Structures are given as structure tokens and as C-alpha cells.
């Protein structure tokens, strides 16, 4: 059996869908659904068990002998969450417990880290697993801090020989794609731009307040969710690969590029308005992110990244513009 925590979430549900397409019928999901449409993220796929997060460790005690791999995608992923105790419990303490359980029970663990661990990017975007390099990172919010804490713990325990038979932490960059609709204000900019074009025929982007960047020229490593899933499937197929790895494209693109790709996918002429970046976020605003992908490539992963234009077209035409946008 395969277990996907956060399996009803954005990246997790895309992974569940890909595993189901491979023919895996024994997939357990740990997640909360609430009262909205999050359940639709899984409605097309066979699920062997649904576990509430607070019951996970008890469920593993009873059913763990049948679990071979845990994909730990579950987390408090909001970068604006202010309850630090809540974040630490979900992102650090529970992850530690899963690590110890996997190590004791010889179960593989592939988990979600985040590019938020890099903070403002002043230390670069190198997925260097050296403890000193990880300790030098300065995340800008409790979410990024919690992820970096666990990355440090994973590396330390692995160095001590107290690791699962395979472990891999993936530092996801700016992911976009289907099944993110429940995320509210944390949805990708691609989805938000689509809605602006659909509703108004034009979009708003932030002006630049940095002399090295034009308006809309701020850059991110935008990665299609399908690429993230392919990396996880490759890790699953290559049980001898462990470590911390960036998960992006390795190519920074501007918000203007993203907007123009969205207009093109909708076959609408570009119409962009530039507005001032709010004062309260200017001080810590990131103008550039770009994943260094050499470590993952050196480990053997050779699938090319989906281009921004192809990824946005697939998202807009295959999902957002349809009557059923779920994967």
C-alpha cells in the first residue's frame, strides 16, 4: 500500500491521480476535506482508505505492515499563517514522527519541503544538504522556517544512520496546475491571472520598485505540477536515491511572461495594468527565484521541464476553460 498525506491537496491529489493511472489500487490518503469542494480533487480516483490527520499514527500502528512508501505532502502550507505552534505541530513535529516510524519500520519516505526555506534568496537557491548551509538559510515566515527545521533534522538523522531506507525532501518552487482551487488566496498566480482575463479581459501586475527589473519583470521559477509529480514518481522508481532536491524548472521567468502565456492560451490580446506593490510587502519582496537543478540531474533524473508556455496552455485549455477543471 502507498500512503499519501495531504492527498486531497494540490500536489498530493495530482500524485494520487498519477499513481492511479499507473494502476495502483491500494492508495491510502490522509487529509481533511472540510465543507467545500476539496473532495473533488480525489473524486476520479480509487482510494483504499481515508485517514484523518489526528488518527494517522494510530492507523499506522494497525495497518503499517502493508505500507511500503509514504509520500508526505501534508502540511500547513499558508505563508501568511501566524499561529506558529500550529505550523510547527503540522510541519515539524508530525514530520519527525513519520520519519521515526518509517526508519523503524523500513518504509520509504518522500516528503514536501519548500523553496520558502531560501528566504529572500540572498543565500542563493542551492539545495546544498550540508548542515552549515541549511543553518545559514533565513526563511521569511514561520512556514519556511518549519520546513527548514525538518530538512535539517532529516539530514542530521540520515548522517547518524537513523533514516528510512529511502528518504527524499523536495523543495518545491512556484507550482501551478489543476486541483489548487481550494487554496483561496494561496492559489498560483497563473490561476489568478486566468480569472482576471476571464472576468475583465485584462490583468494587474505589480510595478517594479527595483532598478534592475522592469514593471512585471520580477522573476520566479514557475513549475507545472505535472513536473513535480514526475519527479516523485521517478524517486519512487529509483529507491536508491535519497537526499534534498530542488523541484523547479531551473529557468526563472517573469510575471509578464506568465501573463502573456495566459493571454495566449485564451487567445486574447494582452492587456496589462501595472499597480504599485503594497508598501507593507516591498521590504521583503522577492524579485528573483530560480532552482538549481544540478543535484537532481546528477542523481539521474533526465526528464526535461515543461516550458512556461506549454504548462500554462495545458492548465488553461485542459482544465480551467473546461466544465470539469479537476484532474
ZAMARGU-4260 file (C-alpha; in steps of 0.2 Angstrom, whole numbers, plus 5000, padded with zeros to 4 digits):
<rodrens>
0) 5000/5000/5000 | 5005/5018/4996 | 5001/5032/5009 | 4999/5050/5003 | 4997/5063/5017
5) 4989/5079/5011 | 4982/5068/4997 | 4967/5078/4994 | 4978/5094/4992 | 4985/5102/4977
10) 5001/5092/4974 | 4995/5077/4984 | 4980/5074/4973 | 4989/5076/4957 | 5001/5062/4964
15) 4986/5051/4969 | 4979/5053/4951 | 4996/5049/4943 | 4998/5033/4954 | 4980/5028/4950
20) 4984/5030/4931 | 4999/5018/4934 | 4986/5005/4940 | 4989/5006/4959 | 4973/5002/4968
25) 4979/5002/4985 | 4982/5020/4989 | 4978/5027/5006 | 4975/5046/5009 | 4977/5056/5025
30) 4969/5073/5024 | 4955/5084/5030 | 4941/5089/5017 | 4930/5102/5026 | 4914/5109/5019
35) 4920/5115/5002 | 4924/5106/4985 | 4941/5099/4990 | 4934/5082/4989 | 4933/5084/4970
40) 4952/5083/4969 | 4950/5064/4973 | 4933/5060/4965 | 4940/5052/4949 | 4952/5041/4958
45) 4951/5024/4968 | 4955/5027/4986 | 4958/5012/4998 | 4957/5022/5014 | 4954/5040/5020
50) 4963/5044/5037 | 4960/5060/5047 | 4977/5068/5052 | 4975/5066/5071 | 4972/5047/5068
55) 4987/5044/5057 | 4999/5037/5069 | 4986/5025/5076 | 4981/5020/5059 | 5000/5016/5055
60) 5001/5006/5071 | 4986/4995/5065 | 4990/4995/5046 | 5008/5000/5044 | 5014/4982/5039
65) 5005/4984/5022 | 5013/5001/5019 | 5029/5002/5008 | 5031/5020/5004 | 5024/5036/5012
70) 5023/5052/5001 | 5022/5066/5014 | 5013/5080/5006 | 5003/5086/5021 | 5007/5102/5029
75) 5001/5119/5034 | 5006/5127/5018 | 5000/5145/5020 | 5014/5158/5020 | 5003/5170/5030
80) 4998/5159/5044 | 5003/5167/5061 | 4999/5153/5073 | 5017/5146/5075 | 5013/5132/5087
85) 5000/5126/5074 | 5013/5127/5060 | 5026/5118/5070 | 5015/5104/5075 | 5009/5101/5057
90) 5025/5104/5048 | 5039/5099/5060 | 5033/5088/5074 | 5022/5076/5064 | 5035/5075/5050
95) 5048/5070/5064 | 5036/5056/5070 | 5033/5050/5052 | 5052/5049/5049 | 5055/5039/5065
100) 5041/5027/5061 | 5047/5025/5043 | 5065/5022/5050 | 5059/5009/5062 | 5048/5000/5050
105) 5059/5000/5035 | 5047/5011/5025 | 5052/5024/5012 | 5048/5042/5014 | 5047/5056/5001
110) 5041/5072/5008 | 5037/5090/5003 | 5050/5104/5008 | 5048/5121/5000 | 5058/5135/4992
115) 5052/5146/5006 | 5067/5139/5015 | 5078/5150/5005 | 5070/5166/5012 | 5074/5182/5002
120) 5086/5172/4991 | 5101/5181/4997 | 5110/5165/5001 | 5106/5158/4984 | 5094/5143/4979
125) 5107/5129/4980 | 5099/5113/4988 | 5116/5110/4997 | 5112/5097/5011 | 5127/5102/5021
130) 5121/5106/5039 | 5130/5123/5039 | 5122/5128/5023 | 5105/5123/5029 | 5108/5133/5046
135) 5113/5148/5036 | 5096/5150/5027 | 5085/5163/5034 | 5066/5160/5029 | 5055/5175/5030
140) 5040/5166/5038 | 5035/5153/5050 | 5031/5141/5036 | 5048/5142/5028 | 5056/5140/5045
145) 5046/5125/5049 | 5051/5117/5033 | 5070/5121/5035 | 5069/5114/5053 | 5063/5097/5046
150) 5076/5097/5032 | 5090/5100/5045 | 5083/5086/5056 | 5082/5074/5041 | 5100/5077/5036
155) 5106/5075/5054 | 5097/5059/5057 | 5102/5052/5040 | 5120/5056/5044 | 5118/5047/5060
160) 5112/5032/5051 | 5094/5034/5058 | 5085/5036/5041 | 5071/5027/5032 | 5078/5015/5018
165) 5075/5029/5006 | 5071/5047/5010 | 5069/5062/4999 | 5064/5080/5003 | 5058/5091/4988
170) 5060/5110/4988 | 5045/5114/4978 | 5046/5131/4969 | 5031/5141/4962 | 5020/5127/4957
175) 5004/5129/4947 | 4991/5117/4939 | 4974/5109/4942 | 4967/5105/4959 | 4973/5121/4968
180) 4956/5129/4968 | 4953/5126/4987 | 4968/5136/4991 | 4960/5153/4991 | 4972/5167/4991
185) 4987/5155/4991 | 4982/5149/4973 | 4995/5151/4960 | 4997/5167/4950 | 4993/5158/4935
190) 4976/5154/4941 | 4973/5171/4947 | 4978/5179/4930 | 4966/5167/4921 | 4952/5173/4932
195) 4956/5191/4929 | 4957/5189/4910 | 4941/5178/4910 | 4931/5191/4920 | 4939/5208/4915
200) 4949/5204/4899 | 4965/5212/4907 | 4977/5209/4921 | 4985/5218/4935 | 5004/5216/4939
205) 5015/5224/4952 | 5026/5238/4946 | 5045/5236/4950 | 5052/5246/4964 | 5070/5239/4960
210) 5081/5247/4947 | 5087/5231/4939 | 5069/5225/4935 | 5056/5232/4923 | 5037/5233/4928
215) 5031/5215/4928 | 5049/5209/4926 | 5050/5201/4943 | 5055/5183/4941 | 5050/5166/4948
220) 5054/5148/4944 | 5036/5143/4939 | 5035/5124/4938 | 5020/5114/4932 | 5013/5102/4945
225) 5014/5088/4932 | 5033/5090/4933 | 5033/5089/4952 | 5023/5073/4951 | 5036/5066/4938
230) 5050/5069/4950 | 5041/5060/4964 | 5037/5045/4953 | 5055/5044/4947 | 5061/5044/4965
235) 5048/5030/4969 | 5055/5020/4954 | 5073/5024/4960 | 5073/5018/4978 | 5092/5020/4979
240) 5091/5039/4978 | 5090/5049/4994 | 5093/5067/4999 | 5087/5085/4997 | 5082/5091/4980
245) 5076/5107/4972 | 5060/5104/4962 | 5058/5118/4949 | 5062/5121/4931 | 5079/5129/4933
250) 5073/5144/4922 | 5067/5160/4930 | 5053/5168/4920 | 5044/5185/4923 | 5027/5188/4929
255) 5024/5197/4912 | 5029/5181/4903 | 5017/5172/4914 | 5003/5184/4910 | 5007/5184/4891
260) 5007/5165/4891 | 4989/5165/4899 | 4983/5178/4887 | 4990/5167/4873 | 4982/5151/4880
265) 4965/5160/4880 | 4968/5168/4863 | 4966/5185/4870 | 4976/5200/4866 | 4987/5205/4881
270) 4981/5220/4891 | 4992/5223/4907 | 4990/5236/4920 | 5004/5239/4932 | 5000/5244/4950
275) 5011/5249/4965 | 5017/5235/4976 | 5009/5237/4993 | 5021/5246/5005 | 5020/5233/5018
280) 5027/5219/5007 | 5040/5230/4997 | 5054/5227/5010 | 5054/5208/5009 | 5048/5207/4991
285) 5057/5194/4981 | 5062/5199/4964 | 5070/5183/4958 | 5069/5164/4962 | 5077/5150/4952
290) 5080/5132/4957 | 5097/5125/4954 | 5093/5108/4947 | 5111/5100/4946 | 5109/5089/4961
295) 5093/5081/4954 | 5101/5079/4937 | 5116/5072/4944 | 5106/5059/4953 | 5099/5053/4936
300) 5083/5062/4933 | 5083/5067/4915 | 5066/5072/4910 | 5065/5090/4903 | 5055/5103/4912
305) 5038/5109/4904 | 5040/5126/4897 | 5030/5140/4905 | 5020/5142/4889 | 5016/5123/4887
310) 5012/5122/4905 | 5000/5137/4906 | 4992/5131/4889 | 4989/5113/4897 | 4982/5121/4913
315) 4971/5134/4904 | 4964/5124/4890 | 4964/5106/4898 | 4957/5112/4915 | 4952/5130/4918
320) 4942/5133/4902 | 4933/5116/4904 | 4917/5112/4913 | 4927/5100/4924 | 4943/5108/4929
325) 4948/5094/4941 | 4962/5081/4937
</rodrens>
